[in-house]
């Protein structure tokens, strides 16, 4: 990938299209949760561009349906997508194990198989440690941790050997952020759960890895970019001195799903501009 960051505006996101191609992925089937917007929508569009059929799921069914239609329309007009996949929208409450199984069944009914499962849905609450309520800690663990576990369980029941699961962790799994105690705890749990899943699901020939993003240009980090002081502090903590783009998270995720990573499992790949080293 070529880095087109603006040297006059070092905070600028590089959203150039990733050109990495994995021809073996065409015709395969992926499930992506939290796919209505942000990184989930970028993952869904990127996979479909490369010929993967995708069931995108979100708790906001209407927004998911609109996103699926938008992606399918764009694919029909995209000259780079030789044989694009198809995106089908679905609803899911990731805190409910039954919803994950229903999602798996929907993918099987629509496309006949499941090769990839991306546990992307998550929430990003704020509260100082003394103010974390029982409701907040329960909610963040339900969505960010149980949602990953239930998704992996559903995927494992229906994947053939060679399948791959990618979970969304965060650099917050290894760094403390003031006011994000509940969130950091949940992402540390995701990182460890990924290792546990990799050990046990390896018996079935299923690989499990995680992506650990840093500051990425999504609605979840919009508050940073809208606050000049917060943005300056964030960029000081990033050796590349800019915010990342969803496309730059998609590239490593695509690698983890591909045959190029067929001997890679149980790892969390940081996509953070080097911030975990500062």
CORSULTA-V488145 format. One line per field, one symbol per residue. ss: DSSP state (h for helix, s for strand, l for the rest). phi: phi as a letter, one per 40 degrees, with the letter a starting at -180 (. if undefined). burial: b if it has 24 or more other ideal C-beta (glycine too) atoms within 12 Angstrom, else e. A space follows every 10 residues. Layout:
ss=???
phi=???
burial=???
This chain:
ss=llllllllll llllllllll llhhhlllss sssllllhhh hhhhhhhhhl llssssssll hhhhhhhhhh hhhhhhllll llllllssss slllllhhhh hhhhhhhhhh hllllssssl llllllslhh hllhhhhhhh hhhhhhhhhh hhhhhhhhll lllsssssll hhhlllllls hhhhhhhhhh hhhhhhhhhh hhhhllssss sssllsllhh hhhhhllhhh hhhhhhllll lllslhhhhh hhhhhhhlhh hllllllsss slllhhhl
phi=.ccbccccac ccccbcccbc bbdcccgcbb bbcgccafcc ccccccccdc gccbbcbacc cccccccccc ccccccbccc ccbccbbbca babccbcccc cccccccccc bgabbbbbcb dabbcbacdc bccdcccccc ccccbccccc cccccccbcc dhcabbbbca cccbbcbdgb dccdcccccc cccdcccccc cdcbgbcbbb bbcbcbcbdc bcccccbdcc cccccccbdc faccbdcccc dcccdccccc bcbbagbbcc baggcccc
burial=eeeebeeeee bebbbebbee ebeebeebbb bbbbbbbbbb bbbbbbbbbb bbbbbbbbbb eebbeebbeb bbeebeeeee beebbbbbbb bbbbbbeebb eebbebbbeb bebbbbbbbb bbbbbebeee ebeeebbebb bbbbbbbbbb bbbbbbbbbe ebbbbbbbbb bbbebebeeb bbbbbbbbbb bbbbbebbee bbebebbbbb bbbbbbbbeb beebbeeeee beebbebbeb bbbbbbbbbb bbbbbbbbee beebbbbbbb bbbebbee
